[in-house]
């Protein structure tokens, strides 16, 4: 069955400017700027006046003549816009905790939070380095020992950096129930939520 069109609307916050050109979206806000290329999504994306009184403008996302497989793409794109708006207004923060059984892990943050180096993982001599994605910074947690705080405006880059850190100190070819050493995500929040 074909549907005539499927539409979703996302309200644009007042302190955010958005530019759409050839399905390359640039969102600028108080925390920074995020650029996403969604040219692979066959959608009509427009900035329209809002019918609601709370917001002035909205992003209208439309897919024409789609079947049941193409309809979820509209909600996916709406989620991308919501994450971009949340990133440039609130910012994303991931917290990671170090777990060590016997050998203490030595963490050194270099280049002003642009890279992090891990030494003595499972007693190994090799230093493991992870370079942050663009616009992502890392620092040590202020109160908890061996806590890493990753911050940025793009949720994809922040979560991908956390995944790279987790994979960097992964115990290979061992039983993960016994060898629990590693660095794991403990909390996902926004930067403006100061629960520290």
N, C-alpha and C positions, 0 to 999 in steps of 0.2 A: 504494500500500500504506500502511495506517495502522499506526503503532506504538503500543502501549499507553501507554508512557511513556519518556521519555528523562531521565536524571538525571546531574547532576554535583555533586561535593562539593568545597568549598574550605575548607581548614583556617584557623581564625581564630588569629592569633598571640596570645600570652599578654598582651602589653601593649596590646592593642587592644580598645576597646569598640565595639559595633555596635548600631544601632537601625534596625528596619525597620517602616515604617508606610505602608500603601497604596502599596507599591512605591517609596517614597522612602527611600533608604538614607543613613544618617548614620554615618560611621566616624570615631572619635576615637582618636588615638594620641599618642606623644611629640612628633612634629613638628608636629602640628596636626589640623585637621578637614577632611573632604571630604564633601560632600553631593551625591548624584546622584539624579535622577528617572528611573526606568526604568518608568514606568507604561505606556509604549507597548509593552512586551514582555509578552505573555500567558504568564506563568510563575508557578509556585508557588515562593515563596522562604521558607524557614524556617531557624531556628537550631536545630540538633539536637546531641545528645551524640555525640562521636566514638567510633568503634569502635577507632581506633588509640590506642596508649598515649602517643605523642609529643605529641598535642594533645588538649585537653579538649572543645572545641566546633568545629563545622563549619557552614558555610552550605550548605544543600541546595537545589539549583535543579532543578525538575522541570517538564517540559512534557508534558501529557497529550494522547493521540490526535492526534499530529502526523504529517504526511507527511514526505517527505525534504527538503522546503524548510524546514520548521519546526524540524528537529532541530539545525541549526548555531546557532540562537539560544541554546541552553543553553550551549554553549562560549563564545559571545560574552559572555554575562552572567558566566560564570565568569572570563573574562579581565578584565572590568570590576572584579570583586571583588579579583582578584589585584593589579591596578594600584592600587586604593584602599588595600589593605593595605601594599603596598610604599611608597606615597607617604607615609602617616602614620607609618611606622616608619623608612624610610630617606631619603625625599625624592628628588626628581628634579633633575638638573642638566644643562643643555644648554650647550655652549660654541660660540661663533660667532667666526669670523675675518673680518677686513676685508681685502678685496682691492682695491688701487688701482693703476692703471698710471701716471698722470701727476699728477692732482690729489689731494693728501692729504685724506682724509676726517676731519673734525673731529667727535668724539663728545663729547657732554656729558650726563651723567646728572643728572637733577633730581629734586626732591621725595624725597630719600632712597631712590632706587632705584625709584620708582613710575612714572617716565617717562624716555625717552631722546630726545635731539635730535641730528640729523645735519645738518651744514653742509658746504658746498663739495663736494657730490657731483657729479662730472664738471664741476667748476668753476661749478656753478649757485649763484645767490644765495639761492634759496629754502631755508629750513630745514624739515626733515621731522621730525615728532614722532610717536612711538609711545608710547601709554599702556599700561602693563602690565595684564594681566588680574588679577582679584581673587586675592590670595594669592601673587602672583608678584613677585619682586624681581630687579633687574639690577644688576650691578657690573662693573667692569673687571677683567680677568684680572691676577693678581699678578705673573706672570713674563713673559708674552708680550705684546709691544706690539700694540695694536689687537685685543685679544681681549675679547669680551663673555661674561659668565657669567650665565645665567638659571637661577634656582632657585625651586622651589615644591613643594607637596605633591600637586597635581592634574596628572597627566601631560597631560590635554587642554589645560589652560590654559598650561602651560609650552611645549608644542609649538606651540600656536596663537600664542603671543607670538613664538616664533622665526620662524614663518611670516610674521607681520605685519612683523617687522623685515626679513626677506628681501624681501618684496614692496615695502616702502617705498623701498628703494634699488635698484629694478629698472631696468635700462636698457631703455627701450622703443624699438621700431622700429629696432633695430640688430642686427647679426649677433653673437650671443652667443659665438661662437668667437673673435671679435676683441675685443669690448668685454666684458672679464671683470670689470669693476668691480662690487662688491657686497659683501654680507655673507652668509656661508654657514655652515651648521651643520658643525662639525668633529668634535664628540664628544658622545655621549649617555651619561651615567653616572648613578649615584646620588650623593647628597650625602655619604654616609659613606665613599665610595671616594676617599680623598685621595691622588691620584696626582700632585699638584702639587709 
